Amino acid sequence: MGRIFEVRKSTMFARWDRMAKQFTRIGKEIVIAVKAGGTDPNTNPALRRCVQNAKSVNMPKDRVEAAIKRALGKEMANYDEILYEGYGPHGVAILVETATDNHVRTVANVKSHFNKGGGALGNSGSVSFQFKKMGVFKLNPSGVDAESLELELIDAGLEELGESTGENGEEILVARCGFTDFGNMQKAFEDRSITPLSAELEWIPSVTVPVTDEQAEEVSKLIEKLEQDEDVQKVFHNMG
């Protein structure tokens, strides 16, 4: 019984850690969006996207509102968004999106994670050519006619529409578009009164690197270390 409790407790703490990291990531995105476009989600598409994504990870409304207010404070740091590129073990390409108020600290930490994880930090452009930056919209499929929606969204820049599985095992629809069409897609959903579960810009690999289970575990350990860094927002890879 005690062992079962320990496993459940460990799982619970891991879930809390993941949720805390998601809240921190979205909090930074809110700051960046507010400083760039103001506090009104109705006139600031980037902030509107942040609020939608906050809902998707169950971030409390009062925390979202507090983050918006803090963004206007003079004491609030200005975050620069910097993309780092490198290789993990077994030739897996890795992109690391960061939001930082201290470039020196961030690059030193990211480089250290790569070195300790059996990889190497590269120069700008060293691996990003293996990815395509795309808008990724996740939708609740309930009440949605996927075939009709696909036809309607083509003019807005839709490139792919397919089914996937969410974090909790639920079925979701995933719509992808080119980076430059992100705003068009966002508006297309709004015009149809469809609120995505989340709307993100992601780096999608053009080709993947096949790895064994053992190799995947090595790469995953490096990715986990990077994701735990306070300045890291998202990590992308081309591990197959």
KEKE-3310 file (N, C-alpha, C; in steps of 0.2 Angstrom, whole numbers, plus 5000, padded with zeros to 4 digits):
npx = (5004:5010:5019:5012:5006:5017:5020:5009:5010:5022:5018:5008:5016:5024:5014:5010:5022:5023:5012:5015:5026:5019:5011:5020:5026:5016:5013:5024:5022:5011:5015:5024:5015:5006:5015:5018:5006:4996:4982:4970:4962:4953:4957:4970:4977:4988:4988:4975:4976:4985:4977:4967:4975:4979:4967:4967:4976:4971:4973:4970:4958:4960:4974:4978:4973:4980:4993:4992:4990:5002:5011:5011:5018:5031:5042:5042:5051:5058:5056:5066:5064:5073:5080:5088:5099:5104:5112:5106:5110:5114:5112:5100:5091:5088:5078:5077:5066:5067:5063:5069:5077:5090:5103:5116:5115:5106:5111:5122:5117:5109:5119:5126:5117:5115:5129:5130:5121:5125:5125:5127:5128:5123:5127:5117:5105:5110:5102:5089:5085:5080:5067:5050:5042:5026:5008:4998:4983:4973:4958:4942:4933:4920:4904:4909:4911:4923:4927:4920:4924:4938:4938:4933:4943:4954:4956:4960:4973:4975:4985:4986:4974:4970:4967:4971:4978:4975:4983:4977:4972:4961:4952:4956:4956:4968:4974:4984:4994:5004:5017:5015:5002:4995:4988:4977:4971:4967:4958:4949:4944:4938:4928:4919:4915:4922:4931:4947:4956:4969:4981:4995:5012:5023:5038:5039:5046:5054:5060:5063:5073:5077:5077:5082:5073:5081:5090:5081:5077:5089:5090:5078:5080:5089:5080:5071:5078:5081:5068:5065:5072:5072:5071:5067:5055:5049:5053:5058:5060:5067:5066:5062)
npy = (4994:5006:5008:5010:5022:5030:5030:5036:5048:5053:5054:5064:5075:5077:5081:5093:5100:5101:5108:5120:5125:5127:5137:5147:5149:5153:5165:5173:5174:5182:5194:5198:5199:5209:5220:5223:5225:5230:5229:5224:5210:5209:5218:5214:5202:5193:5193:5188:5175:5170:5170:5161:5149:5149:5145:5132:5125:5125:5137:5148:5161:5172:5173:5175:5187:5194:5193:5201:5213:5215:5216:5228:5235:5245:5239:5227:5215:5216:5204:5195:5186:5172:5160:5145:5133:5116:5100:5085:5069:5056:5062:5070:5084:5099:5112:5127:5137:5152:5164:5178:5189:5190:5188:5182:5173:5164:5159:5152:5143:5135:5130:5123:5113:5106:5101:5093:5084:5076:5082:5096:5114:5123:5135:5149:5144:5132:5120:5124:5124:5111:5111:5117:5132:5133:5137:5130:5123:5117:5108:5104:5091:5089:5091:5096:5097:5089:5088:5098:5109:5108:5112:5125:5131:5132:5143:5152:5148:5135:5120:5107:5095:5085:5070:5068:5063:5069:5076:5069:5058:5060:5062:5074:5087:5093:5107:5114:5127:5138:5149:5162:5163:5162:5172:5174:5161:5161:5171:5166:5155:5162:5169:5159:5156:5147:5141:5137:5124:5126:5137:5138:5143:5132:5122:5112:5096:5093:5082:5066:5059:5042:5033:5021:5014:5015:5025:5035:5038:5043:5055:5061:5064:5075:5084:5085:5091:5104:5109:5111:5122:5139:5149:5144:5142:5133:5117:5109:5095:5083:5069:5053)
npz = (5000:5004:4994:4983:4986:4986:4973:4967:4973:4968:4954:4956:4960:4949:4940:4945:4944:4930:4927:4934:4927:4914:4918:4921:4909:4900:4907:4905:4891:4891:4896:4886:4876:4880:4882:4869:4862:4871:4883:4880:4875:4865:4855:4853:4846:4849:4863:4865:4861:4870:4882:4878:4878:4891:4897:4892:4899:4911:4919:4932:4931:4938:4940:4927:4924:4934:4929:4917:4922:4929:4919:4915:4924:4930:4936:4930:4921:4904:4892:4881:4866:4861:4850:4852:4845:4842:4843:4850:4858:4847:4835:4835:4831:4839:4845:4854:4862:4870:4883:4890:4902:4904:4894:4895:4906:4901:4889:4894:4903:4894:4885:4894:4898:4886:4884:4896:4893:4883:4871:4859:4858:4845:4831:4825:4814:4812:4814:4812:4799:4796:4801:4800:4804:4810:4812:4825:4828:4841:4842:4849:4844:4845:4838:4826:4809:4801:4788:4781:4787:4784:4770:4771:4778:4769:4761:4771:4773:4778:4780:4784:4792:4804:4815:4832:4848:4864:4879:4889:4884:4876:4861:4848:4836:4825:4817:4805:4799:4788:4796:4792:4790:4802:4809:4800:4801:4814:4814:4805:4813:4823:4816:4813:4825:4833:4846:4848:4857:4860:4853:4845:4840:4832:4829:4817:4812:4797:4792:4801:4814:4816:4831:4844:4858:4869:4865:4863:4876:4881:4874:4878:4891:4890:4884:4894:4904:4898:4897:4910:4913:4919:4910:4898:4886:4876:4869:4854:4843:4832:4833:4829)
capx = (5000:5014:5023:5007:5005:5023:5020:5004:5013:5027:5014:5005:5021:5026:5009:5011:5028:5022:5007:5018:5030:5015:5008:5026:5027:5010:5014:5029:5019:5006:5019:5027:5010:5004:5020:5018:5000:4991:4979:4963:4962:4949:4961:4977:4977:4993:4985:4969:4979:4988:4971:4964:4980:4979:4961:4968:4980:4967:4976:4965:4957:4963:4981:4979:4971:4986:4999:4991:4991:5009:5015:5011:5022:5038:5047:5041:5056:5057:5059:5068:5063:5079:5080:5094:5099:5109:5111:5106:5113:5112:5111:5094:5091:5084:5077:5075:5063:5068:5061:5074:5079:5097:5105:5122:5113:5102:5115:5127:5113:5107:5125:5128:5112:5117:5135:5129:5116:5128:5124:5131:5124:5126:5126:5110:5104:5113:5097:5082:5083:5076:5060:5046:5038:5019:5003:4995:4977:4970:4951:4937:4930:4913:4900:4913:4911:4930:4927:4917:4929:4944:4936:4932:4949:4959:4957:4964:4980:4976:4989:4984:4969:4969:4965:4976:4976:4977:4987:4973:4969:4955:4952:4956:4957:4974:4974:4991:4995:5011:5018:5013:4995:4993:4983:4972:4968:4964:4952:4944:4940:4933:4922:4915:4913:4925:4937:4952:4958:4975:4984:5002:5017:5027:5043:5038:5052:5053:5062:5064:5079:5075:5081:5079:5070:5086:5092:5076:5078:5094:5088:5072:5083:5091:5075:5068:5082:5080:5062:5065:5076:5067:5071:5065:5048:5047:5058:5056:5065:5065:5067:5057)
capy = (5000:5012:5009:5013:5029:5034:5031:5041:5055:5055:5056:5070:5080:5078:5084:5100:5103:5102:5114:5126:5127:5129:5144:5152:5150:5158:5171:5177:5176:5187:5200:5200:5201:5215:5226:5224:5226:5232:5224:5222:5204:5210:5221:5211:5195:5189:5192:5183:5168:5168:5169:5154:5144:5148:5141:5125:5121:5127:5142:5152:5167:5178:5173:5178:5195:5197:5193:5206:5220:5215:5217:5236:5238:5248:5234:5220:5214:5215:5198:5195:5179:5170:5153:5142:5127:5112:5093:5081:5063:5052:5067:5073:5091:5102:5119:5129:5144:5155:5171:5180:5196:5190:5184:5179:5168:5159:5155:5148:5137:5131:5127:5118:5107:5102:5098:5088:5079:5072:5086:5102:5120:5125:5142:5151:5142:5126:5115:5126:5122:5105:5112:5122:5135:5133:5138:5123:5124:5110:5109:5099:5088:5088:5095:5099:5093:5090:5088:5104:5114:5108:5115:5132:5134:5132:5150:5155:5145:5128:5115:5100:5095:5078:5069:5066:5062:5074:5073:5065:5052:5062:5064:5081:5089:5097:5111:5117:5132:5141:5154:5169:5163:5161:5177:5172:5156:5163:5175:5161:5152:5167:5171:5153:5155:5141:5143:5132:5122:5130:5140:5139:5142:5127:5120:5105:5094:5091:5075:5064:5054:5036:5031:5015:5016:5017:5031:5040:5039:5048:5062:5064:5067:5081:5088:5087:5096:5110:5111:5113:5129:5144:5154:5140:5142:5127:5113:5105:5090:5079:5062:5049)
capz = (5000:5005:4988:4978:4988:4984:4965:4966:4976:4963:4949:4957:4960:4942:4937:4948:4941:4923:4927:4936:4921:4909:4920:4920:4901:4898:4911:4901:4884:4892:4897:4880:4871:4883:4881:4862:4859:4875:4888:4878:4871:4859:4850:4854:4844:4853:4870:4865:4860:4877:4886:4876:4880:4898:4898:4890:4904:4917:4923:4935:4928:4942:4938:4920:4925:4938:4924:4912:4926:4931:4913:4914:4929:4928:4938:4926:4916:4897:4890:4874:4864:4858:4848:4852:4841:4844:4842:4856:4857:4841:4829:4835:4831:4845:4845:4861:4862:4877:4885:4895:4904:4905:4889:4897:4910:4897:4884:4898:4905:4888:4883:4900:4897:4880:4886:4901:4890:4877:4864:4858:4856:4838:4829:4822:4807:4811:4813:4810:4792:4796:4803:4797:4809:4808:4817:4826:4832:4843:4843:4852:4838:4846:4834:4821:4803:4799:4780:4779:4790:4780:4764:4773:4780:4764:4759:4777:4774:4781:4776:4787:4797:4806:4822:4836:4855:4869:4885:4894:4880:4872:4854:4846:4829:4824:4811:4804:4794:4788:4801:4790:4790:4809:4810:4795:4803:4820:4812:4802:4818:4827:4812:4814:4833:4835:4850:4849:4864:4861:4847:4846:4834:4833:4824:4815:4808:4790:4792:4808:4815:4819:4837:4848:4864:4873:4863:4864:4883:4882:4871:4882:4897:4889:4883:4901:4908:4895:4898:4917:4914:4920:4904:4892:4885:4873:4866:4849:4841:4826:4835:4826)
cpx = (5004:5018:5018:5006:5011:5023:5015:5006:5018:5023:5011:5010:5023:5021:5009:5016:5026:5017:5010:5022:5025:5012:5014:5027:5022:5011:5018:5026:5014:5010:5022:5021:5007:5009:5020:5012:4994:4987:4972:4964:4958:4952:4969:4977:4982:4991:4979:4971:4982:4982:4968:4969:4980:4973:4963:4972:4977:4970:4971:4964:4960:4971:4982:4978:4977:4992:4998:4992:4999:5013:5015:5016:5029:5043:5047:5047:5054:5060:5060:5067:5069:5078:5087:5094:5105:5107:5111:5110:5110:5110:5104:5094:5086:5084:5074:5073:5064:5064:5065:5075:5086:5100:5111:5120:5110:5106:5120:5123:5111:5113:5127:5123:5114:5124:5134:5125:5119:5127:5129:5127:5127:5125:5119:5110:5107:5108:5090:5080:5079:5069:5056:5041:5030:5014:4999:4989:4974:4962:4947:4933:4922:4909:4903:4913:4918:4930:4925:4922:4935:4943:4936:4938:4955:4961:4961:4971:4981:4980:4988:4979:4968:4968:4971:4974:4979:4981:4983:4969:4963:4956:4952:4958:4963:4974:4981:4991:5002:5011:5015:5005:4992:4987:4976:4968:4964:4958:4946:4940:4935:4927:4917:4913:4916:4931:4941:4954:4965:4977:4991:5006:5022:5032:5042:5043:5050:5055:5064:5070:5076:5079:5078:5076:5075:5089:5087:5076:5083:5093:5082:5075:5086:5086:5071:5072:5082:5073:5061:5068:5071:5066:5068:5058:5046:5053:5055:5062:5063:5067:5061:5054)
cpy = (5006:5013:5012:5020:5033:5035:5036:5048:5058:5058:5063:5076:5082:5082:5092:5103:5105:5108:5120:5129:5130:5136:5149:5154:5155:5164:5176:5179:5181:5194:5202:5202:5208:5221:5227:5227:5229:5227:5222:5216:5205:5214:5219:5204:5190:5187:5187:5176:5166:5166:5162:5149:5143:5144:5133:5121:5123:5132:5147:5159:5173:5178:5176:5185:5198:5198:5199:5213:5220:5217:5225:5239:5240:5243:5227:5220:5214:5209:5198:5187:5177:5162:5151:5135:5123:5105:5090:5074:5060:5056:5070:5080:5094:5109:5121:5136:5146:5162:5173:5187:5196:5185:5179:5173:5162:5155:5150:5142:5132:5127:5121:5112:5103:5098:5092:5082:5075:5076:5091:5108:5122:5133:5143:5148:5135:5120:5117:5125:5115:5105:5117:5125:5136:5135:5131:5125:5118:5112:5103:5097:5088:5093:5098:5094:5094:5091:5095:5110:5114:5112:5123:5135:5135:5139:5154:5152:5138:5123:5108:5100:5087:5077:5067:5065:5067:5071:5069:5059:5054:5063:5071:5082:5094:5100:5114:5122:5135:5147:5160:5169:5162:5166:5176:5167:5157:5167:5171:5157:5156:5169:5165:5152:5149:5143:5137:5130:5126:5132:5142:5140:5137:5125:5113:5102:5092:5084:5073:5059:5048:5034:5025:5018:5018:5024:5037:5042:5044:5055:5065:5067:5074:5086:5090:5092:5103:5113:5114:5120:5134:5149:5150:5140:5135:5123:5109:5101:5086:5071:5058:5044)
cpz = (5000:4998:4983:4980:4986:4976:4964:4968:4971:4957:4950:4957:4953:4938:4939:4945:4934:4923:4929:4930:4916:4911:4919:4913:4899:4901:4907:4894:4885:4893:4890:4875:4874:4881:4873:4859:4864:4879:4886:4873:4864:4853:4849:4852:4848:4860:4870:4864:4867:4882:4884:4878:4887:4900:4897:4895:4911:4922:4925:4932:4932:4941:4931:4921:4929:4933:4919:4916:4928:4925:4912:4919:4927:4930:4934:4921:4909:4895:4882:4872:4859:4857:4848:4848:4842:4842:4849:4854:4850:4835:4829:4835:4836:4844:4852:4861:4869:4877:4891:4896:4905:4900:4891:4901:4906:4893:4888:4900:4900:4886:4888:4899:4891:4881:4890:4898:4884:4871:4864:4855:4849:4837:4826:4815:4806:4811:4811:4803:4791:4799:4799:4803:4806:4814:4818:4831:4834:4845:4846:4846:4839:4842:4828:4815:4800:4792:4778:4781:4786:4774:4766:4775:4775:4762:4765:4778:4777:4776:4778:4792:4798:4813:4825:4843:4859:4874:4889:4890:4876:4865:4852:4839:4829:4817:4811:4798:4794:4793:4799:4790:4796:4810:4806:4798:4810:4819:4809:4807:4822:4823:4812:4821:4835:4840:4851:4856:4865:4854:4848:4840:4836:4828:4823:4810:4801:4789:4800:4808:4819:4825:4840:4854:4869:4871:4864:4871:4884:4880:4875:4888:4896:4888:4889:4904:4905:4897:4905:4918:4914:4914:4898:4892:4882:4870:4860:4846:4835:4827:4833:4830)
residu = (MET:GLY:ARG:ILE:PHE:GLU:VAL:ARG:LYS:SER:THR:MET:PHE:ALA:ARG:TRP:ASP:ARG:MET:ALA:LYS:GLN:PHE:THR:ARG:ILE:GLY:LYS:GLU:ILE:VAL:ILE:ALA:VAL:LYS:ALA:GLY:GLY:THR:ASP:PRO:ASN:THR:ASN:PRO:ALA:LEU:ARG:ARG:CYS:VAL:GLN:ASN:ALA:LYS:SER:VAL:ASN:MET:PRO:LYS:ASP:ARG:VAL:GLU:ALA:ALA:ILE:LYS:ARG:ALA:LEU:GLY:LYS:GLU:MET:ALA:ASN:TYR:ASP:GLU:ILE:LEU:TYR:GLU:GLY:TYR:GLY:PRO:HIS:GLY:VAL:ALA:ILE:LEU:VAL:GLU:THR:ALA:THR:ASP:ASN:HIS:VAL:ARG:THR:VAL:ALA:ASN:VAL:LYS:SER:HIS:PHE:ASN:LYS:GLY:GLY:GLY:ALA:LEU:GLY:ASN:SER:GLY:SER:VAL:SER:PHE:GLN:PHE:LYS:LYS:MET:GLY:VAL:PHE:LYS:LEU:ASN:PRO:SER:GLY:VAL:ASP:ALA:GLU:SER:LEU:GLU:LEU:GLU:LEU:ILE:ASP:ALA:GLY:LEU:GLU:GLU:LEU:GLY:GLU:SER:THR:GLY:GLU:ASN:GLY:GLU:GLU:ILE:LEU:VAL:ALA:ARG:CYS:GLY:PHE:THR:ASP:PHE:GLY:ASN:MET:GLN:LYS:ALA:PHE:GLU:ASP:ARG:SER:ILE:THR:PRO:LEU:SER:ALA:GLU:LEU:GLU:TRP:ILE:PRO:SER:VAL:THR:VAL:PRO:VAL:THR:ASP:GLU:GLN:ALA:GLU:GLU:VAL:SER:LYS:LEU:ILE:GLU:LYS:LEU:GLU:GLN:ASP:GLU:ASP:VAL:GLN:LYS:VAL:PHE:HIS:ASN:MET:GLY)
# end
